[in-house]
Amino acid sequence: MLDQGEQLVSSYLRFIQHCDFVETNVYTGEKQGEIDVIGLNTKMSEVYICEVAIHLTTGLKYSDNKDDNIQKLTDKFSRGIEYARNYYKEYEQHFMLWSPIVKESQMQHLTEMQKNIRKKYSIHIECIVNERFQVCLEELRGYAKCESKALRQYSLMRLMQIEESLCKHVSKLTNSSINSPFNRLAKPAIDIQNEKKTDVGYSEFWAPIRNGKYGQLFKGKPVPIKDEGWITKSINNIGVLLFITNQQCYVQLYFRGENALERRDSVMELFPVSDYTYNYRNSPKQIKVQFPVLNKGKNDREDWDEIREKLVNMGTDIYNKIKEADL
């Protein structure tokens, strides 16, 4: 039976990172050598090698001994790196550790593991833990609002259990732990015990755009953190959405109503491939087009001003072309 944590990570790779192929429990050829999740985005030539540790009570603990715990983590990623170098030489390689509960006493284990891997391979391991894990859950929840069947294959009860334990754990973190480079600020927008909205914070990323600093088109109400994956502006039954994930940002067109496919083809004549890069993202019920903007996202906080400016500029350009054509 597929592990629920691996299901969650598989879903993130498929729906948020747009991987074409996702496999779990991939045998590396070594004794006890197995990679929890591998995702391939063939269009972008990217491969994601992920280790998943869903330990809600003990945290990120493979052994009672600190050195053994660090060595276990180092060995797991060493096998994954060697596997990627053997089979995905032409791909851009990303290595991730996913764990919702990492206790303060275990944070140093992550730092030491990263040092070991960096020294041996000159590779950085991205740690999706604690608040950052919570942010990724919010991204999946936001996607599921538009794609109602995206997460049907997953156990809702297990997902809620992970979220509940994560929320309790995050609320107990001390200030020193919250400031750890492994953490990102993200407060739960819904109390999953009673499914009622709690006091909701607002997205810091979208605030200057909604305040009008980058023009009037995407100016509007503050964006709740639970919905901070995108903002939208509609024209002629077409949604122009500005999207941001942890690692990338893009503008998306969403065609509503009848004859969506035909209308998409008419609109896309306004955007010749010589001047624009875009990808069709279709499903049986939705017709979408994505215009990549930057391979930078919420994790690249120092580049937020650049991300905002280029996102708004691209979104405004696309919106104006559709408006002027009056299709």
Secondary structure, 3 states (H helix, E strand, C coil): CCCHHHHHHHHHHHHHCCCCEEEEEEECCCCCCEEEEEEEECCCCEEEEEEECCCCCCCCCCCCCHHHHHHHHHHHHHHHHHHHHHHCCCCEEEEEEEECCCCHHHHHHHHHHHHHHHHHHCCCCEEEEHHHHHHHHHHHHHHHHHCCCCCCCCCHHHHHHHHHHHHHHHHCCCHHHHCCCCCCCCCCCEECCCCEECCCCECCCCHHHHCCCCCCCCCCCCCEHHHCCEEEEEECCEEEEEEECCCCEEEEEEECCCCHHHHHHHHHCCCCCCCCCCEEEECCCCEEEEEEEECCCCCCHHHHHHHHHHHHHHHHHHHHHHHHHCC
